[in-house]
Amino acid sequence: MICGLLLFKLTFKMKLSHGLISCLLGLIVVLPISFIEYFLPSLPQSMFSPVVYTLIKSILIYGFAEELLKMSSLFALPHKNYTVFQFLMISFLMGLSLGCFETAVYFFDHMQLANTKGAQLLYSQISLRIATSDIIHTCCAGLSGLFVLTCRKDSGLNQKISHKFSYFIIAVLLHGIYDFFAGFSTGLKWFSLAVVLMAVVECRLKYISLTSVEEQ
């Protein structure tokens, strides 16, 4: 996160105060996300098969709920005189900050579980999660940031409502499907890498699409 903040300041020549605001927002959003993950009542599992139940839970809780909180906080980010690229970078930084804090919580929680149960399979799952979680949070925050930017009246980015919401919907689906696969301790967990790659590519494509609108 510190490296991201330095890169934000030195490479993109943006205000350090804006970067600090992004990092602070990431820390703040971790609190309600942790509450949702650990204290929200579970869905009635008897209505679905275990796999379908896990997928629905991943998309609704880890995908929709987390991305909604993340997207809402992005409206507090400074945006005046920022290009699409600059706002994307500040959104990335917020997502990276959130990912770092959430990964720390996940690490201590699941390492304790793995040590208690002696579950060796959990160690590879934890390692994979640590290596990829920050990336998926960063990319999904970028997509939500592009959505926020299109919603601002002073951005000059006029798009159809369906196009605007596609940024957020894709972020929700990618985040939810990533958590679905990352939650497995079997070989299925490696599919989360493919989802991370899809998130990177999708973020790039949506950015190119939006910059073409900005140039018109």
SULFENSUL-V989294 format. One record per residue. N is the residue number from 1. SS is DSSP state (helix for helix, strand for strand, loop for the rest). D_CENTER is the distance of its C-alpha to the mean C-alpha in Angstrom with 2 decimals. Layout:
N/SS/D_CENTER, N/SS/D_CENTER
This chain:
1/loop/14.34, 2/helix/17.98, 3/helix/18.30, 4/helix/15.42, 5/helix/17.23, 6/helix/20.51, 7/helix/19.37, 8/helix/18.12, 9/helix/21.57, 10/helix/23.90, 11/loop/22.66, 12/loop/21.40, 13/loop/24.03, 14/loop/21.99, 15/loop/22.89, 16/helix/22.05, 17/helix/21.98, 18/helix/19.11, 19/helix/17.14, 20/helix/18.17, 21/helix/17.13, 22/helix/13.52, 23/helix/13.68, 24/helix/15.48, 25/helix/13.09, 26/helix/10.34, 27/helix/13.18, 28/helix/14.31, 29/helix/11.26, 30/helix/11.36, 31/helix/14.79, 32/helix/14.40, 33/helix/11.52, 34/helix/14.06, 35/helix/16.76, 36/helix/15.28, 37/helix/14.74, 38/helix/18.18, 39/helix/20.37, 40/loop/19.56, 41/loop/22.41, 42/loop/21.86, 43/loop/22.60, 44/loop/26.21, 45/helix/25.96, 46/helix/29.51, 47/helix/28.65, 48/loop/26.62, 49/loop/26.97, 50/helix/24.83, 51/helix/22.69, 52/helix/22.22, 53/helix/21.57, 54/helix/18.80, 55/helix/17.18, 56/helix/17.59, 57/helix/16.31, 58/helix/13.11, 59/helix/12.50, 60/helix/13.91, 61/helix/12.71, 62/helix/9.52, 63/helix/8.50, 64/helix/10.47, 65/helix/11.07, 66/helix/7.77, 67/helix/6.52, 68/helix/10.14, 69/helix/10.25, 70/helix/7.52, 71/helix/9.34, 72/helix/12.59, 73/helix/12.28, 74/helix/11.77, 75/loop/15.27, 76/loop/16.64, 77/loop/15.90, 78/loop/19.12, 79/loop/19.56, 80/loop/23.31, 81/loop/24.76, 82/loop/21.43, 83/loop/21.20, 84/helix/18.33, 85/helix/17.67, 86/helix/17.85, 87/helix/15.50, 88/helix/12.95, 89/helix/13.57, 90/helix/13.34, 91/helix/9.94, 92/helix/8.91, 93/helix/10.76, 94/helix/9.22, 95/helix/5.67, 96/helix/8.10, 97/helix/10.12, 98/helix/7.97, 99/helix/7.24, 100/helix/11.00, 101/helix/12.20, 102/helix/10.60, 103/helix/11.88, 104/helix/15.17, 105/helix/15.50, 106/helix/14.81, 107/helix/17.26, 108/helix/20.06, 109/helix/19.83, 110/helix/19.95, 111/helix/22.33, 112/helix/24.68, 113/helix/24.54, 114/helix/25.23, 115/helix/28.07, 116/helix/29.57, 117/helix/29.73, 118/loop/30.40, 119/loop/27.88, 120/loop/27.74, 121/helix/25.43, 122/helix/22.63, 123/helix/22.79, 124/helix/21.65, 125/helix/18.83, 126/helix/17.74, 127/helix/18.21, 128/helix/16.13, 129/helix/13.23, 130/helix/13.64, 131/helix/13.98, 132/helix/10.91, 133/helix/8.22, 134/helix/7.78, 135/helix/7.81, 136/helix/5.26, 137/helix/2.62, 138/helix/5.28, 139/helix/6.00, 140/helix/3.88, 141/helix/4.76, 142/helix/7.87, 143/helix/8.60, 144/helix/8.43, 145/helix/10.44, 146/helix/12.85, 147/helix/13.32, 148/helix/14.19, 149/helix/16.48, 150/helix/18.30, 151/helix/18.94, 152/loop/20.74, 153/helix/24.45, 154/helix/25.25, 155/helix/22.84, 156/loop/25.42, 157/loop/22.95, 158/loop/24.75, 159/loop/23.19, 160/loop/23.86, 161/helix/21.92, 162/helix/20.90, 163/helix/19.49, 164/helix/17.57, 165/helix/15.95, 166/helix/15.23, 167/helix/12.26, 168/helix/10.63, 169/helix/12.16, 170/helix/10.98, 171/helix/7.25, 172/helix/8.46, 173/helix/10.69, 174/helix/8.80, 175/helix/6.39, 176/helix/9.77, 177/helix/11.91, 178/helix/10.18, 179/helix/10.75, 180/helix/14.12, 181/helix/15.32, 182/helix/14.04, 183/loop/15.99, 184/loop/19.23, 185/loop/21.63, 186/loop/23.55, 187/helix/23.21, 188/helix/20.72, 189/helix/17.97, 190/helix/18.46, 191/helix/17.24, 192/helix/13.65, 193/helix/14.54, 194/helix/15.47, 195/helix/12.21, 196/helix/10.51, 197/helix/13.45, 198/helix/13.12, 199/helix/9.63, 200/helix/11.40, 201/helix/14.43, 202/helix/13.07, 203/helix/11.47, 204/helix/14.93, 205/helix/16.86, 206/helix/15.39, 207/helix/16.01, 208/helix/19.52, 209/helix/20.18, 210/helix/19.44, 211/helix/21.46, 212/helix/24.32, 213/helix/24.41, 214/helix/24.41, 215/helix/27.37, 216/loop/29.41
